[in-house]
Amino acid sequence: MAANAEADESLRHIRAITRRLRDDLAGLPPSAWDAPTNCPPWRVRDLVAHVINGAESFRLNVERGVAGLPEPGQTEDERARRVQQLAAASPGELLAALDGATDDLEALYERLTADQFEAICYHRRGNRPARWYIQHRLAEVAFHHWDLQRSLGRPAALDTEVAAFLLPTLIESNLPRIYPHGPRGEGRFRLVADDSAASWLLIAGPERLEVRPGGDDADATITARPEVLALLVYGRADLAEEERQGRARVDGEGAIAARFHAIFPKP
């Protein structure tokens, strides 16, 4: 058990989703590993290599941060070479690497002390505490499992409980860090998680994004279930289509709402 309640919940979800991801991959015929995904130009094997390397890189960054070294432990070229090495491996080798990387990351978090969860660790878009990294890992496996399902032509769904758990991190922490690297824009958006008291006011400006939990006075309000909001924020769902299908409701200025995807970049 981890010494941080949120991290422990993240680990519980990571175990369950990674197990489902692994089971889906283990059932694929060899040819499917070279099939395209909805994350071009990645093939299935490239997507899996990215997920494995994510766990390896997160572990390295957290280990270094806990040791007082909040600088990168590998170059971008080194990380790219590792992904290429993994992508060239056999399906059996990839499954074993996924198991090993998952086990190693879990073991690291289960031995961290409460104080070490606050250690600042390297991230290319701004250093973060160790506790953030395990929630980001959960987001990575959850959304890439969704990507795999979609790529294989299967019904893809994000777990409601996982989405609701991740939304504060995705919206309050991740979006403001990603925003300056995207097209940016201007507008006030309120995101409301249906059947929940959770909501956020997003104030987009030319240089930065301000996020206020709760809040009102928005140009456009988007109300949807947590899993739909999470997919919208993560660039995996289209607002107009979700509204047509009755999975999202937009109130306020439609022209502002239509600019949602232009203003907020994918992770």
Secondary structure as GFF3:
##gff-version 3
##sequence-region A 1 267
A	DSSP	alpha_helix	5	26	.	.	.	ID=ss1
A	DSSP	three_ten_helix	30	34	.	.	.	ID=ss2
A	DSSP	alpha_helix	44	66	.	.	.	ID=ss3
A	DSSP	alpha_helix	76	87	.	.	.	ID=ss4
A	DSSP	alpha_helix	91	111	.	.	.	ID=ss5
A	DSSP	three_ten_helix	115	118	.	.	.	ID=ss6
A	DSSP	beta_strand	120	121	.	.	.	ID=ss7
A	DSSP	beta_strand	128	129	.	.	.	ID=ss8
A	DSSP	alpha_helix	130	151	.	.	.	ID=ss9
A	DSSP	alpha_helix	160	168	.	.	.	ID=ss10
A	DSSP	pi_helix	169	174	.	.	.	ID=ss11
A	DSSP	alpha_helix	175	178	.	.	.	ID=ss12
A	DSSP	three_ten_helix	179	181	.	.	.	ID=ss13
A	DSSP	beta_strand	187	193	.	.	.	ID=ss14
A	DSSP	beta_strand	199	204	.	.	.	ID=ss15
A	DSSP	beta_strand	209	213	.	.	.	ID=ss16
A	DSSP	beta_strand	220	224	.	.	.	ID=ss17
A	DSSP	alpha_helix	226	233	.	.	.	ID=ss18
A	DSSP	alpha_helix	239	244	.	.	.	ID=ss19
A	DSSP	beta_strand	248	252	.	.	.	ID=ss20
A	DSSP	alpha_helix	254	257	.	.	.	ID=ss21
A	DSSP	alpha_helix	260	263	.	.	.	ID=ss22
###
